[in-house]
């Protein structure tokens, strides 16, 4: 049976899960909810960078991304930060939808999967 590695598993979720050289991250949100959509997006992308690095990979190895926005009207502003963060010609498949987030002050949540 193949090994599944869970980083800091908690009662509800782990900080990451690795299986067959695939790295799955949970949905990440900004801790500083006083920031606008660009600021919250940048904070989350920095957290993704750190989590991917801790798992021996980076954003050039992204396979999928799921993005939930509190207000879909923020999509263009978020996309500017997202596009600047992605390496050229390395975009993953992605979905971006409007959703009610758990904390009304959070404007965005992003979940990614990468490979090593």
Secondary structure, DSSP 8 states (H G I E B T S, - for coil): ---EEEES--SS--SEEEETTEEEE--EE-S-TTS-HHHHHHHHHHHHHHHHHHTT--GGGEEEEEEEESSGGGHHHHHHHHHHHS-TT---EEEEEE---SSTT--EEEEEEEE-
